[in-house]
Amino acid sequence: MINKFSKVPLYTQLKNIIMEKIESGEYPEDTKIPSEQELCEMYDISRPTVRQAIIELTNSGILYKMKGKGTFVARSKTMINISDYTGFTDSILDSEKPGQKEIISAQVTEANKRLREVFNIGPASVNAELAEFIYILRENGEVFSLNTSYIPLNLFPNIIEDVKAKKQSFEILSGKYPLVPHKSKSSLEVIFTDQADAQYLLVQPGQPLIKIQNVLYSKNGQPVEFVISKYMADKCRLTFENTK
């Protein structure tokens, strides 16, 4: 119960009570917990106190909210270790484990301003078409990242057909030695899941993601692939190795 004479803040005490009920199985995964008003009445505490506890448990991924339905217990998280992460890990052209990729879509797209900068495509260039792949990665059946890859069609005109045919990297790159990915340049930032990402990652919007942008270069310095990877921050531990 809540001890109003304790030095421990009331919202912290409520958090501990809710977590104990989750751990004991009284509040199972994906079940709704009592409403804020019900918690106020159960423990004779104020609405702001209850709200603070719920906010902190939601931000830490223990609870999640569904608009118009209430607050629910999140599923337990499995930590996935992505060891020796490199810019080539999620690559379409040079992945060591192509079978892990679940392709959601593969289509031709026109390079926007950002993609023109990445691939050094001038405003008047006729070679502005790119292959765009959206795919997810799983481990033990669990989705842990959403990825988008862009590859210039003037360099790899058959890349969409090759990927759909599940060709290995060495087949795709056969006869294209000058275009073999040799190094990568990466940037990392923390973002939050939007509605579009949430449907693929099977989470609620607002969950933290580790966003990594990789540009893959051939030996002569030509960019051959641009990959945007979004990893579940609460599921993944990454270690980096950026040489090949």
N, C-alpha and C positions, 0 to 999 in steps of 0.2 A: 504493500500500500504506500501511498504518498505520506511522507513525514514532513509536515510544514515547519517543523522546528529544526530540521537538518540544515547544515551549511551547503549541502548539495542543491543546486538550483532545481526548482520544481520540474522544469521541462526536461532536465537531465534524468531525473527520477522517472518521469513518464517514459522517456526513451528506453531506459533500462527495463522497465516493466514490459513494454511492447516487445523488445528484443527477447526477453525471457520467454514470453508467450510464443514467439516464433520458434525459438530453439526447442521448446518443450513439445511443439506440435499442436498447441492449442489454436494457433493461427497458422494453418497450412499454407503452402505456396499457392499463389494465384487466388487466394480467398480474400474477401473484403473484411477489413477491420472495422470496429465501431466508428461511427461518424464523429466529427469534432464535438458536436453537441452531446452525443452519448458519452464521450470520454470526459467531458466537463462534469456531467452529472455523476458518472461512476466514481470519479476521484475528487470531486468538489474543488475543481481548479478552474481558472479563467480560460476563456477562449484563446487569448493571445499566447498563453502558456502551452496549450495543446497545439496550436498552430505552429509554434516554434519547434516543438518536438517532431511534428509530422514533416515539416520542411527539412529538418536536418536528416531525418531517416530517409526521406525521398532523395535528397541530394547525394547521399552516400550509397544509393542503389538498393537499400533494404526494402523500401516501399516504392510503389509507383501509383500515379493517379490516372484515372480514366474520366474524362470530362463527362459530367452528368451522371456518373455511376458511383464514384467514391474513391477510396484509397485501398490498395491491395498489397499483399505480400509478394515481393519479387521472388523469382526463382533463384536458387543458390547458384553462385558463379563458379565456373571452373577456370583456373588460371592456365593460360596457354603460353608456353615458352617458345618464342620465335628466335632460336639461337642463330648466331652468326648472320644476322640480317644484313643484306646488302641491297644496293639499288637494283639488283637483278632478280631478287626473290619473287617479285610479283610480275615480272616481265612476261609478255607474250612471246617475244623473240628469243629470249635466252633463259627460260625457266628450267630448273632441274627437275621439277615435279609438275609437268603440265596437266597430269590427270587430276590434280587437286582442284583445278579451276572449274567452276560451274558457270558456264557462259549464259548470261541472261539475255544479252542482245549483242548483235554484230551488224553494223551498218556503216554506210558512207556518210560523212559529214563534212561541211565546209569549215575551213579553219577560221576561227574568230580572231580577235585582236591578240589575245593571250597566246593562242596556238601559233599564230604567225610569228610572234616574237620567239617562241621556243624553237621553231623549225626554220627560222630565218627566211620566211616567205614574204616577199615584197608585196605591196598593195596591188600591183598590176600583174602579179604572177598568175599563170594559168594552172600551176601545179599546187593548188590550194585544197585539194580534196584529201581527206584523211580517213583511214579506217578507225572506227570507234568501237571498242569492246567494253562492255560492262559485265563484270563477273564477281562472284563471291568465292571466298576460300573457307573451307571447313576443316575442323580437326575433331575426330571422334564423333562425327555427325553434327557438330555444333558450329554455326556460322561465327566467324571471328573477324572477317574483314570484307569490305566492299571496295571494289577497284574499278577504275576506268583507265583504259589504255588507248593512246592515239599513235598511229603509225602512218607515215606518208605513203599514199598509194603510188606515187611516181617511183618510189624505191621498191615497194613490195606490192605490185598490182594484183597479185592473187592471194593476198594475205587472208582475206575473209574466208575464201573457199578452203584455204589450207587449214585454218583454225577449225572450221566446221568439220573438216575431214579428220581432225585430231592428229595432225601431223606433228612429229617431234621437231624440236628446234633445229637439229642438225639437218633435217629435210628442208625446212623452210629457208635455212641459210645456205643450203647447198649451191655452190657456184656464185655466192655473193660474199666472198671473203672480205672485200673492202668494207662491207657494211656490218660485219659481225660486231655486236656490242662489246666495247672494251673497257669503258669506264662510265661512272655515273656521277651526277651531281644532285644532292638531295637537300631538301628543306623540310623541317618538321614544325608543327604547331598543334595546339589543342583546340578543337572546335566542339560544337554540340550537335547532336543528331537533329536534322530537320525531318519534316514529314516524309519526304521522298526517300531519304536514307533509312528511316525507321522501318519502313515496310520490308526492306530487304534484310536488315539486320535483326528483325523480329524483336524490337525494343520500342519503348515509348520515346517520343521526341524529347529532346533535352538531355539525353545521356551523353557523357563526354566521349570524344573520339580522338585518337591520335592520327592526325592527317600528315601523310608523308608524300611529297611531290618529288619524283625522280625523273631526270632527263638522262637517257642513255646515249652515249656517243660511240661512234666507230673509232678506229685507230687514227684516222685522219681528222678527227674532231667534228665530224658531221653528226648532228642529232638524228637518231633513228627511231626513238620511241620516247613517249612522255607518259608516265604512269602516275595516277593519283590514287593513293591507297588510304582507306579510312579504317583504322583498327579500333576495336572495342577497348577503351582505356581500362575498363575494370576486368578484362579477361586476358589481356596480353602483356607479356613482358618481352621487350625487344633488346637484343644486343646487336651492335653494329660492326660491320667489317666492310669497308668501302673499296678494297682493292680486289682485283680479279686474278 
